């Protein structure tokens, strides 16, 4: 039984489908983080470590 064709098939599937999917997901996360409507939430979250309880 040869393993190389199976590894090549998996590698081709990953390169074909998963890489663009994760790039798109990354861009969605960046757009969400930079969206002006979310600025107040992220500003408040950035001050959490400095807050005294």
C-alpha positions in Angstrom: 0.0 0.0 0.0 1.4 3.3 -1.0 0.9 6.4 1.2 2.2 9.1 -1.2 -1.0 9.4 -3.4 -3.1 9.8 -0.3 -0.8 12.4 1.2 -0.8 14.2 -2.2 -4.6 14.1 -2.3 -5.0 15.5 1.2 -2.4 18.2 0.4 -4.2 19.2 -2.7 -7.6 19.3 -0.9 -6.1 21.5 1.8 -4.5 23.9 -0.6 -7.6 24.0 -2.8 -10.3 24.5 -0.2 -9.0 25.2 3.3 -6.4 27.9 2.6 -8.9 30.2 0.8 -11.5 29.5 3.4 -9.2 30.4 6.3 -8.0 33.5 4.4 -11.6 34.6 4.0 -12.3 33.9 7.7 -9.3 35.9 8.7 -10.5 38.9 6.6 -14.0 38.7 8.2 -12.4 38.8 11.6 -10.3 41.8 10.7 -13.3 43.6 9.2 -15.3 42.9 12.4 -12.5 44.2 14.6 -12.1 47.4 12.5 -15.8 48.1 12.0 -16.7 51.5 13.5 -19.8 50.2 15.3 -17.6 47.8 17.4 -15.1 50.5 18.5 -16.8 51.2 21.8 -16.8 47.5 22.8 -13.1 47.1 21.9 -12.1 50.4 23.7 -13.9 49.2 26.8 -12.2 45.7 26.6 -8.8 47.3 26.1 -9.2 49.1 29.5 -10.1 46.0 31.4 -6.5 45.1 32.6 -6.1 48.6 34.0 -9.4 48.5 36.0 -9.2 48.0 39.7 -11.9 45.8 41.1 
